[in-house]
């Protein structure tokens, strides 16, 4: 439960920080800086674990698994990586655009979360063939109505 609270706090703090950063940088620069700083942090974590000799076995196992991947799996991983990058880029673009229009951070985040819930619901129905009950459909309808109220009124 504490991790959910931490995720909620981080998810609330990051957009507020990005709002301040957009006054200094554009979203392309923020994306690049975020990537570079993340890469530096990962490098230090890996180096620390190599020095402490606790990662050698897991790196060897991971590299062995990567060499066994099929061409189809590599294409799938590449597609996944492109989607993840596009997702982050789009989020930063929307923050930049909507904050200039003076929407509040809570409106932007709430709308993105609701749309994510709705699209995940649709994917569950179409691709994974999950069955939902009447209450689920009423909930999705209420979420759609909420988006309309938040965005257009």
Helices and strands as residue ranges (DSSP letters): H 2-21, H 27-51, H 56-67, H 71-100, H 105-126, H 134-152
